[in-house]
């Protein structure tokens, strides 16, 4: 039996755990798929590279509103796809090769399962380790009506590499992955129809954002909201989605983005005494430790925030705790921002208004429109807005939500303020806010909020 000091299962954010500080140890990394994990190969990075091209296409198509004459011809899908994945595949190969050449890291290119508390079966090899890190991520959830149909379908793992965009693409699910990929394939020329059980798209977002985005999406896509897929029938290239109201949606191709499932069910965690929640996430404490001694977990397999920047932070914490067991560091999940790179962009941090209401908090909320600041005039933006929420008694920011251009960047001052516990008045009045930058939509929203707090 081969022994290692540390074994990391998963080479996405798990790969970030190991750096030169571990060079005196015997380390192993297990990865059965691709180095870089979901983000590099199937998720965040390729989707955003494709979305950026879709944004350019939309800008050209809508150039007339800015008194610019431009003709949009087409998005060259095959060339775009190849540009994106030629770069990312090279990054993946370089990452793997770097580890394989390491003097202190052994790479196992196979599937791992627990045989006991600190023992793993990796392919045909049995290994043990003093400490193990589980960073095996998750996978797309495929509902039974799709999986049982035996008909072809796409997920976020596959659709970005297809050869030809479908003429008509049905999307099952109305979350952030659905919103982003709808934009990509609409720009590539596909007709889009979205089937979503909830009454709105992006349901977990603040209610004002979800309502506004759903209305805008309904102007460009066919929406079947409040509907459930009961049966998938037809044949490849001519699919029929039978919904719970009896309606039938026809499409060339089906994209299933109905959530994600942690890969915990593929690891035989019970043999190691590792507990999971009902949804499959591995149970960890604030130090990323599982119930089993010497075993940590990080990322989508355990985190309540399935976001790459969260997984990377957790990897930093795990790396420290592996090397400094007497000085454990906790993961801070108090202020976690997120963004949806669709059109328009959406970014959020902290509580939504419905969260505050459900918790019975005494709060105030204020919104400011892009159309009411000078840079919004330049952009002819009539839809974007910034919404902020604060505790009525202290002025402490509770949450912020932005829908509009550059939202993922604009949210950051509010993230910093919440992290450093700056109240709304301090953030609005102490820093200079550049005029006429788009950040004025934030400063004005804060001033609107402070007027309410002063009443």
N, C-alpha and C positions, 0 to 999 in steps of 0.2 A: 504494500500500500504506500502510495506517494504521500509525503507530508509537506505542507506549506505553512508558513507563519500566518499569511492572510490570503483568503480567496475572495474575489469579487465576482458575483454572478451578474453579468450584464455590462456591456461596454458603451452605454450611452453616458449619462452623468456618472455612472459607476466608474468609468474610466478616469474621471477627474479626481477620484479619491487618491489615486496613486501618483506620487511625484517623487522627486529625488530624496525627500526625507525618509522614504521607505527603502532606500538603496541597500541598507544593511540587512534587510529582511528577504525571505524567500516568498515572493508574491505570485499569485496566479490570477488571471482574468479569464472568465468563461463567457464566450459569446457564440451562439449558434447561428446568428444571422449576420448583421453588419455592424461594424464599429461605428460609433456615433449615435446609435440608437434611433428612436423614432424621429427625433428632431432633425437630424442631419439627413436621414434617408427617406422618410415617409411623411414628415409633418411640418414643423415650424419653418424650416429654412426653404425647402423647395416650394412650399405653398406661397411663401411671401415673395420669392423671386418670380413666381408666376403671377401673383397678384399685382406686383409692381408693373409688369408688362400690361396686364389688364387695365391698370390705372392710366397708363400712357395711352392705350387704345381709346379709353373713354374720353380722355382729355382732347385727343385729336378729333374724335367724333363730335364732341360738344364745342369745338373751337369757335363756332359761329357766334355763340353768346358773348364772346370777348372781342367781336369784330375782327376775327382772324379767319381768313379763307383757307380751309384745309379740307382735303378729301381723305376719308378713312377708307382704305382698300381692304385690308384683312390683317389678321394676326397670323403670322407664319408659325403655326403650332409645332410642326416637327422640328424646325430650327430652334424655336424657343425651348422646347423640351430637351433637345440635345444639348443646348448651351447650359441649361440648368444642371442636368444630371451628369454631363461630362465633367463639370467642375466638382460636383458633390461626390461622384463616384471616385474621383481622384483623391479627394480629401479623405474619404473612407479608407481607401487603399493605403494612403500614407499613414493614417492613424494606426491601422492594423500592423503595417510593416514596422513602424517605430516601436511598437510593443514587442513584436516578435524578435527584433534585434537587441532588445534590452538584455543587460547582463543579469538582472534580478527578477525579471518577469517571465512567467511561463504562460503562453496563450493556449487555451483549449477551445477548439472550434467544434463544439458539440453541445448537446443538451445536458443540463444538470438536474439531478433529483437527490433529495436527502435520503440517506439510508439510516441516519441516526443523528444525535445532537450536533456533531461536528464532522460528519462523514457524508461525502457526496459520491454518487455514481455519475460520472461524466463520460457518456458513450460507453466504451468498454473498460474504462479506467476507474478505479476506486481511489479516492483521495480523501485526506482529512486535513484539518487546519485548526490552529488555535483560535483564529477569529475569521468570521465570514460576514460578508456584506451582500445583502440581497438587493439588487438594483435591476430586476428583470422586467420592469415596465408593464405595459398593458397592450391590449389589442382591440381592434374594432369589434363591437358587439353586433352579432347578426341575428335578428329575430327569427323565430321558427318558421313563419310563413315564407321567408326567403330561403333559409337553409334547407327546409324540407322540400322545396319546389324542384331542386336539382337543376334549376336554370342558372345561367351565368349572371353574375353581378359584380360590381366593383366596390371597393372600399377606399378609404384614404391611403391605404398601403399600395394600391395598384393603379388608381385612375390617373395619377399625374404622369404615368409613363406610357399611357396608351398611344397608339399610332395615329388615330384619327378621332377628333372630337365627334361625339354622336350628333345626329341631326336634332334629336329630342332626348333630353336627359331628365329622368325622374330622380329626385333626391328624396330619400326617406330619412327624415329628421330635420329639425329646424334650429339646431344649435350653431355654435361658432364655426365649426368645420363646414357645415352645410352652407352657411352664409359666405364664407370665403371661397369655397370651390364653385358655388353658383356664379360668383363674379368672374372667376377664371374662365369657366366654360361658356358663359354668356358672351364674353369678349372674343372667345374662339369661334363663335357663331352658333352655339347650341341654343335651342329653345329649352327653357328651364321650367319644370313644374316641381314644386316642393310639397310633400305630404308630411304633415306634422300633427301629432296628437293634441298638442296644446292649442289654445286659441290665438296665440301670438308666436312669432319667431323670437328667438333669444330670450326665452322666458325668465331665466335667472337674472337678467339685467334689470336695472331700475325700471320701474313701470313706465316712466316717461320715455325712456330710450327704447324699450321694447315696442311700445305703441307706435312711436314715430318711425322706427326702422321697418316695422311690419307694413305700415302704410306705404312707405317708399318702395319696399320690395314688391308690394302688390301692383305697383305701377309698371314694373318691368318683368315680373315673373308671374306664372300661374300658381296661385297658392290654394292648397286644399288643407285648410286649418281645422282643428278639432276632429280630425279623421284618423282612423287606424287602418293599417293594412291587414286584410283578412286572408288574402290569397294572392300568390304570384303565379300567373299562368302564361301561356303563349309559347313562343320558341325564341331561340337566340336571334337578336336583331328586331324582334317584334314582340315585346313584352306587354303584358296586361296586368295592371295592379288593380285588384278588386278591393274596394274600400268598404268600411263597415256600414256605410249608407247605401251600398249597392252600386255606387258610381264606379266607373272603370277608367283608369288612366292608362293611356297607351304611350309607350316610349321605346326608343331603340335600345337604350341602356339604362340600368338602374345603379345609382350610387347609394350605398347604405352607410349612413352616418348617424346611427341611432344610439350613440354612446360608446363607451369603452369599458373593457373588462380587465381588471388586474390579472397578471399572469400567475398569481399565487396558486391557482388550481393545478398548475402543471409542474409543481416542485415537490410534492409530497411533504409539505411542511409539517404535517402532524407527526411524522416520524422524528422530527427534531424538537417537538414540543412548542412549535411556533403557532400562536393564535392569530385568527383573522376575524374581521368584522363580517357582518352578514353580506355586505356588498363585495367581499373578497379582498379588501385591503388588509395588509398585514398590520397588526397592532404594534405600535411603537410608543415609547415614552418621549419626553421632551429632548432626550439625548439621542434619539433615533435607535434606541435599543429595543429588540424584541423581548419576548418573555424567556427566550432561551439564552443562557449565559454565553457571552462572546459573539452573539449574532446580531448584526445591525441591519436596518433596511432604510432605503431612501427612494425618492422619486415616485412615479405613478403607481408603483405596487403598494405603497403605503400612505401616500400623502393625501390630505383632503383637498389639496390644490394641485391638480395635474398640469403643472406649468413648468417649462424648462428652467426658468430662472429660480423657481422654488427648488427644483431638484438639484440644481447647481449649488445653491446655498446649503442644502442638506448634505451634499457631498463634502463640502468644506467642513461642516460640523463633524461628520463621520470620520474624515481624515484626522482631524485634531483628536477626537476621542479614542481612535485606535492607537495613536501614539502617546497619548497622555491620559491613561485610565484614572490617574489620581486627580486630574484637573478637567473634569468633563465640561463641555460647552453645550448649551441648550440651543435648539433651533427657535428662532423668533418668527412666528407666523402672524403677528399682530396686524401688520400693514402690508397686504399683498396686492399689488396692482395687476391688472390683466388688460389685454387689448384684443379686439377683433379686427383683423385687417381686411375689411370688406369695404363697400362703398355705400355710404360714408363710413370712415373709420369710427370705431367705438373704443373707449377706454374707461376703466373704472377702478376705484379703490375704496375699500371700506364698505359701510352699510348702504343698502338701498333704502328708498323711502318706505317700501313695504316692510323691510327689516325693522326699521325704527318704529313703525306703527304697530307691528306685531309684538314687539318687545315692550310696548307701552312707554316708550321714551318721550320725554318732553323735548321736542326738537323744532327747529325752523329749517325751511328749505327755500332756496332762491335759484332762479335760472336766468341766464343771459344769452341772447341770440347772437350768432355770428353776424347776422344781418344788421346788428346795432353797433358794430365796431368798424372802424375805417378799413381794416384789412379785409373784413368780410364783404365790404362794398366792392373792393378790388376783385374779390373772388366771385362776386355775384352769388354768394351763398345765402340761400333762403331757408335752409333746413337745419344747419348746425346749431348746437347750443351747449352750454356748460351748466351743470346743475351741481350745487353744493349743499350739504346738510351739516348742521352744527347743533350741539347741545345748547338749549336755550339759556341755562343758568351760567355756563362757563364759557360759551363761545368756542369750545373745542370742536374741531372738525370731526365729523363722524363718517363722512363719505363724500365722494365726488364722482361725477359721471359726465363724460363728454362724448358727443356724437358730432362728427364733422372732420374736415381735413386736419391732418397732423395730430389727431386725438392722442395717439400713443406717445407722442413726444410732449404734448401740452399737459398731460396728466402729471408729469414728473414733479413740478414744483409742489403740487398738492400732496404727492406721496412723501416728499421730503418733509413738508410741514407736519403731516400726520405722524411720521416717524419720530420727529423731534418734538412733538407735542406743542407746536405753535398754534395759537388760537387764530380765528378768522380775522380779527381786527389787526393783529400783529402782521400777518401775512399780507393783508391788503395795504397797510399803511407804511410799514417800515421799508421794504425794498422799493427801488424804482422799478416801474414796469415800462418797457420800451414802447413808445408811440411811433408809428401806428402798427406795431407787431400784433400778430394774432393772439398773443398772450393777454392782450387787453380783455379778451372775452372772459378770462379767469379773474383778473383783477376787478372787473366790473361785476361779475357774479358775486365775488366776495364782498364788494361794497353794498350790493343789493341785500346780501345776507346780513351785513352789519346794521343796516337800517332797520331790518326786522328785529334784530337782537336788542336794539336800542329802544324799542317801543315798550 
